[in-house]
Amino acid sequence: MIYMYPETIVYLIMAVSSILSVVAVYLAIMERDLVRAVLYSAIQSGLYTILYYFLMAPDIVLVYLPVAVGLIPGVLLILISKTERVEKE
């Protein structure tokens, strides 16, 4: 049986969160549907919040989570509803 130290698990979670956030950024940039792009951006912000938590920055987590995952995507979705949803080439 393989035993993993608790620090190893934290580093593994941080590495996976970092890689997934890069993937979410790429998907947000390449997406033509603006609503999906906003959702990918919110996912990326949520993954960054996980990183900040494991880097022991709870004050940043408490501010970044509601603003970057809730407020900014909400405002962007309202703005997208006033325009066209799909970006033209």
C-alpha positions as CSV (number, residue, x, y, z in Angstrom):
1,M,0.0,0.0,0.0
2,I,1.3,3.4,-0.9
3,Y,1.3,6.1,1.8
4,M,1.2,9.7,0.8
5,Y,2.1,12.5,3.1
6,P,-0.5,15.2,3.6
7,E,1.8,17.8,2.0
8,T,2.0,15.7,-1.1
9,I,-1.8,15.6,-1.4
10,V,-1.9,19.4,-1.0
11,Y,0.7,19.9,-3.7
12,L,-1.1,17.4,-6.0
13,I,-4.4,19.4,-5.6
14,M,-2.5,22.6,-6.3
15,A,-0.9,21.2,-9.4
16,V,-4.2,19.8,-10.8
17,S,-5.9,23.1,-10.0
18,S,-3.2,25.0,-11.8
19,I,-3.4,22.8,-14.9
20,L,-7.2,23.0,-15.0
21,S,-7.1,26.8,-14.6
22,V,-4.8,27.0,-17.7
23,V,-7.2,24.8,-19.6
24,A,-10.2,27.0,-18.5
25,V,-8.4,30.1,-19.6
26,Y,-7.6,28.6,-23.0
27,L,-11.3,27.5,-23.4
28,A,-12.5,31.0,-22.4
29,I,-10.3,32.6,-25.0
30,M,-11.1,30.3,-27.9
31,E,-14.9,30.1,-27.2
32,R,-17.1,31.9,-29.6
33,D,-20.2,31.6,-27.4
34,L,-19.8,34.5,-24.9
35,V,-21.9,32.9,-22.2
36,R,-19.7,29.8,-22.2
37,A,-16.6,32.0,-22.2
38,V,-17.9,33.7,-19.0
39,L,-18.6,30.3,-17.4
40,Y,-15.0,29.1,-18.3
41,S,-13.7,32.3,-16.8
42,A,-15.7,31.7,-13.6
43,I,-14.4,28.2,-13.4
44,Q,-10.8,29.5,-13.8
45,S,-11.5,32.0,-10.9
46,G,-12.8,29.2,-8.7
47,L,-9.7,27.1,-9.4
48,Y,-7.5,30.1,-8.5
49,T,-9.5,30.4,-5.3
50,I,-8.5,26.9,-4.4
51,L,-4.9,27.8,-5.0
52,Y,-5.1,30.9,-2.8
53,Y,-6.7,28.7,0.0
54,F,-3.9,26.2,-0.1
55,L,-1.3,29.0,-0.2
56,M,-2.8,30.2,3.1
57,A,-4.3,33.5,2.0
58,P,-7.9,33.3,3.4
59,D,-8.4,37.1,3.2
60,I,-7.8,36.9,-0.6
61,V,-10.1,33.9,-0.8
62,L,-12.9,35.7,1.0
63,V,-12.8,38.6,-1.4
64,Y,-11.8,36.9,-4.6
65,L,-14.5,34.2,-4.5
66,P,-17.6,36.4,-4.4
67,V,-16.2,39.0,-6.7
68,A,-14.5,36.8,-9.4
69,V,-16.9,33.9,-9.3
70,G,-20.2,35.7,-8.6
71,L,-20.2,39.4,-9.3
72,I,-18.1,39.8,-12.4
73,P,-19.7,36.9,-14.3
74,G,-23.1,38.2,-13.3
75,V,-22.4,41.6,-14.7
76,L,-20.9,40.1,-17.8
77,L,-24.0,37.9,-18.4
78,I,-26.2,41.0,-18.0
79,L,-24.1,42.8,-20.6
80,I,-24.2,39.8,-22.9
81,S,-28.0,39.7,-22.7
82,K,-28.0,43.3,-24.1
83,T,-25.9,42.2,-27.2
84,E,-25.6,39.1,-29.3
85,R,-24.6,35.9,-27.6
86,V,-22.3,34.5,-30.3
87,E,-19.3,36.4,-31.5
88,K,-19.1,36.7,-35.2
89,E,-15.9,35.9,-37.2
